[in-house]
Amino acid sequence: MKWTQEEAIAFECARECITDMMAICSGQIAEQKASNTPDASRVQLLETELARLASERACLRGTDAAEIARIRASYGKVIRDHRAGQKHPMAA
């Protein structure tokens, strides 16, 4: 299958969004584990979310324009907020 340049860029951006989300999640896991009072259930939720994100990234296909758009919109906001210093819980 041939992709347009825009489709290829959107796909790579979506993958990078997932990778950024994984990094945020990993950071939250590290913060919990470094805490004087780590929350084991929170760590488990975050580890589950990290695995889900890894699977989502592995399964993402360039032909799924709707999924790519969803990832870029929803994860993009979380990433922008995180970089602006606003905290987002990764797993509710």
Backbone bond lengths (Angstrom), bond angles and torsions (degrees), N, CA, C in turn:
res aa  C-N    CA-C-N  psi(-1)  N-CA   C-N-CA  omega(-1)  CA-C   N-CA-C  phi
1 M - - - 1.445 - - 1.521 109.70 -
2 K 1.302 115.76 138.58 1.455 120.14 176.88 1.523 108.86 -100.90
3 W 1.308 115.01 136.69 1.455 121.19 177.74 1.516 108.64 -106.29
4 T 1.326 114.25 152.50 1.455 117.58 170.19 1.527 107.24 -77.85
5 Q 1.306 116.02 165.02 1.460 119.62 178.05 1.530 110.22 -61.20
6 E 1.321 117.44 -39.56 1.472 120.92 178.79 1.518 111.74 -63.33
7 E 1.334 117.73 -40.88 1.463 121.05 178.59 1.528 111.04 -65.22
8 A 1.306 116.30 -41.32 1.467 120.30 179.54 1.525 110.93 -64.98
9 I 1.315 116.89 -41.95 1.466 120.88 178.96 1.518 110.17 -65.60
10 A 1.322 117.70 -43.22 1.469 121.11 179.26 1.523 110.75 -61.52
11 F 1.326 116.89 -41.82 1.463 121.39 178.68 1.528 110.60 -61.98
12 E 1.319 116.78 -47.98 1.468 120.15 -179.50 1.525 111.09 -65.48
13 C 1.321 117.39 -37.17 1.474 120.45 176.78 1.528 110.64 -63.24
14 A 1.322 117.52 -41.64 1.463 121.24 178.87 1.526 110.17 -63.31
15 R 1.331 116.77 -43.48 1.471 119.64 177.75 1.528 110.76 -61.77
16 E 1.315 117.26 -40.33 1.464 120.47 178.95 1.529 111.12 -67.44
17 C 1.324 117.01 -35.28 1.466 119.83 175.46 1.525 110.14 -61.26
18 I 1.313 116.47 -44.89 1.465 119.61 179.13 1.534 109.77 -63.22
19 T 1.319 116.69 -42.28 1.462 120.35 178.83 1.527 110.73 -61.50
20 D 1.330 117.56 -42.42 1.467 120.99 176.30 1.525 111.04 -62.04
21 M 1.319 116.86 -41.73 1.464 120.28 178.26 1.532 110.31 -62.32
22 M 1.314 116.55 -38.72 1.462 120.41 177.67 1.533 110.48 -63.76
23 A 1.326 116.05 -39.04 1.464 119.79 179.09 1.529 110.80 -66.36
24 I 1.317 117.16 -41.46 1.471 120.98 177.40 1.526 109.44 -61.02
25 C 1.311 115.75 -45.81 1.467 121.43 179.93 1.527 110.38 -61.83
26 S 1.313 117.15 -45.36 1.463 121.18 178.75 1.517 111.07 -61.09
27 G 1.330 116.35 -39.11 1.457 120.36 177.03 1.512 112.13 -62.79
28 Q 1.329 116.14 -40.64 1.465 119.72 178.52 1.525 111.20 -67.43
29 I 1.324 117.16 -34.83 1.466 120.68 175.93 1.530 109.16 -63.76
30 A 1.319 116.38 -46.30 1.464 120.42 -179.63 1.528 111.10 -62.09
31 E 1.338 116.74 -40.69 1.470 120.23 177.89 1.524 110.71 -61.40
32 Q 1.320 116.72 -43.39 1.460 120.43 179.62 1.522 111.06 -63.33
33 K 1.312 115.81 -45.86 1.461 119.91 -177.05 1.529 111.90 -67.87
34 A 1.338 117.36 -28.01 1.460 121.41 179.66 1.528 112.33 -84.73
35 S 1.309 116.49 -11.65 1.460 121.79 -178.42 1.524 111.09 -66.93
36 N 1.327 115.37 151.18 1.460 120.10 174.83 1.521 111.22 -65.93
37 T 1.320 115.82 -26.10 1.469 121.27 179.52 1.531 109.57 -131.25
38 P 1.334 117.14 69.96 1.465 118.94 -178.89 1.527 111.51 -62.66
39 D 1.303 114.55 143.77 1.459 122.44 179.17 1.528 107.76 -96.85
40 A 1.322 116.72 102.12 1.467 121.76 -175.89 1.527 112.31 -59.95
41 S 1.315 117.33 -37.56 1.469 119.02 -179.97 1.528 110.60 -69.32
42 R 1.319 116.94 -36.08 1.476 120.94 176.64 1.526 109.93 -65.30
43 V 1.331 116.91 -43.14 1.462 120.51 178.18 1.526 109.48 -60.08
44 Q 1.317 117.12 -43.27 1.465 120.29 179.43 1.526 111.23 -62.13
45 L 1.329 117.22 -43.50 1.472 120.75 177.42 1.524 110.98 -60.55
46 L 1.321 115.84 -43.56 1.462 120.08 -179.60 1.525 111.47 -66.64
47 E 1.330 117.42 -39.16 1.459 120.37 177.50 1.526 111.27 -66.12
48 T 1.317 116.57 -36.50 1.465 120.81 175.66 1.530 110.20 -65.22
49 E 1.324 116.44 -42.86 1.475 121.07 178.19 1.519 110.45 -64.07
50 L 1.314 117.45 -40.39 1.463 121.29 178.64 1.529 110.38 -61.16
51 A 1.317 117.23 -43.80 1.468 121.24 177.87 1.524 110.89 -64.65
52 R 1.337 116.99 -39.68 1.466 120.61 178.92 1.526 110.35 -62.75
53 L 1.328 116.26 -43.66 1.462 120.53 179.47 1.528 111.11 -63.19
54 A 1.331 116.92 -41.88 1.464 120.39 178.65 1.530 110.45 -61.11
55 S 1.311 116.13 -41.66 1.462 120.26 178.35 1.523 110.77 -66.28
56 E 1.322 115.78 -42.42 1.464 119.84 179.23 1.526 110.47 -59.69
57 R 1.326 116.75 -43.30 1.460 120.52 179.36 1.523 110.82 -64.70
58 A 1.325 117.00 -42.17 1.463 120.74 -179.11 1.534 112.29 -65.51
59 C 1.320 116.31 -31.95 1.470 121.09 -176.81 1.526 113.99 -89.76
60 L 1.323 117.22 -10.42 1.459 120.43 -176.43 1.528 110.54 -65.18
61 R 1.307 115.82 133.16 1.458 122.16 179.57 1.527 109.62 -121.38
62 G 1.295 114.86 144.84 1.455 120.70 -178.99 1.508 114.06 -64.98
63 T 1.309 116.97 -15.37 1.461 120.92 -179.01 1.521 112.98 -85.82
64 D 1.332 117.44 -7.74 1.465 120.91 -176.75 1.529 110.71 -97.41
65 A 1.317 115.19 76.46 1.462 121.36 -175.21 1.527 112.55 -60.55
66 A 1.326 117.66 -37.86 1.466 120.40 -179.28 1.525 111.19 -65.32
67 E 1.328 116.93 -43.09 1.467 121.28 179.42 1.526 110.75 -66.92
68 I 1.308 116.69 -40.53 1.468 121.24 177.58 1.526 110.12 -61.44
69 A 1.322 116.59 -44.17 1.471 120.46 179.04 1.527 110.87 -64.65
70 R 1.329 117.70 -41.12 1.459 121.21 178.79 1.525 111.14 -61.80
71 I 1.318 116.17 -46.57 1.466 120.88 -179.55 1.523 110.35 -61.02
72 R 1.301 116.58 -47.36 1.465 119.84 -177.38 1.522 111.31 -63.73
73 A 1.318 117.48 -38.85 1.465 120.52 -178.65 1.528 111.75 -73.34
74 S 1.322 116.86 -52.81 1.469 119.06 -173.83 1.522 112.07 -74.56
75 Y 1.314 117.92 -46.61 1.460 120.05 -179.40 1.527 110.21 -72.70
76 G 1.308 116.08 -34.44 1.465 119.44 179.21 1.517 112.00 -57.21
77 K 1.323 117.30 -40.81 1.458 121.16 178.94 1.522 110.96 -65.12
78 V 1.320 117.04 -45.10 1.462 120.92 179.64 1.531 109.68 -60.59
79 I 1.322 116.69 -43.46 1.464 121.47 -178.80 1.525 110.70 -64.74
80 R 1.318 117.11 -45.61 1.474 120.18 178.28 1.525 110.85 -60.68
81 D 1.332 116.22 -44.51 1.465 120.17 179.01 1.528 110.78 -63.06
82 H 1.318 116.58 -42.02 1.465 120.89 179.72 1.526 110.46 -60.71
83 R 1.311 116.62 -44.39 1.467 120.87 -179.78 1.521 111.61 -67.90
84 A 1.329 116.35 -24.70 1.462 120.99 177.58 1.530 111.62 -84.82
85 G 1.331 116.37 0.73 1.443 120.48 177.49 1.506 115.42 93.01
86 Q 1.335 116.92 5.17 1.462 120.36 178.15 1.521 107.78 -90.21
87 K 1.318 114.91 133.10 1.479 119.78 -178.92 1.519 110.50 -86.29
88 H 1.310 115.10 137.89 1.460 123.27 173.91 1.514 107.65 -125.12
89 P 1.303 117.71 125.40 1.473 117.00 174.80 1.528 108.62 -69.04
90 M 1.310 116.16 133.15 1.467 120.19 -178.75 1.527 111.45 -76.18
91 A 1.294 116.72 -33.24 1.456 119.64 -179.27 1.526 108.07 -134.12
92 A 1.292 116.16 127.16 1.462 119.16 -177.85 1.504 111.09 -86.37
